[in-house]
Amino acid sequence: METEMIEPVEWDVMDNPFNHLISVQPSNGEIAIPSGVGIGIEIDLDMLAFYQWDGSSYE
């Protein structure tokens, strides 16, 4: 029986606040396939608003 090679998905394991914007978290190197409608994530809108960029730049 041949096994299909699957390219691993990179997941940032460093402390990154944007990792907490979505509710999907890996467990033992895997993520669960959603069983409902949609792609299975919920975005934290409060955190997204906190990190919203105002368009300014460093000078």
CORWOBEL-V25664 format. One record per backbone hydrogen bond with DSSP energy under -1.0 kcal/mol. NH is the residue of the N-H (numbers start at 1). CO is the residue of the C=O. If there is no record, write none. Layout:
BEGIN
nh = [NH & NH]
co = [CO & CO]
END
This chain:
BEGIN
nh = [19 & 20 & 21 & 27 & 30 & 44 & 45 & 48 & 49 & 50 & 51 & 52]
co = [16 & 17 & 18 & 30 & 27 & 21 & 43 & 44 & 45 & 46 & 47 & 49]
END
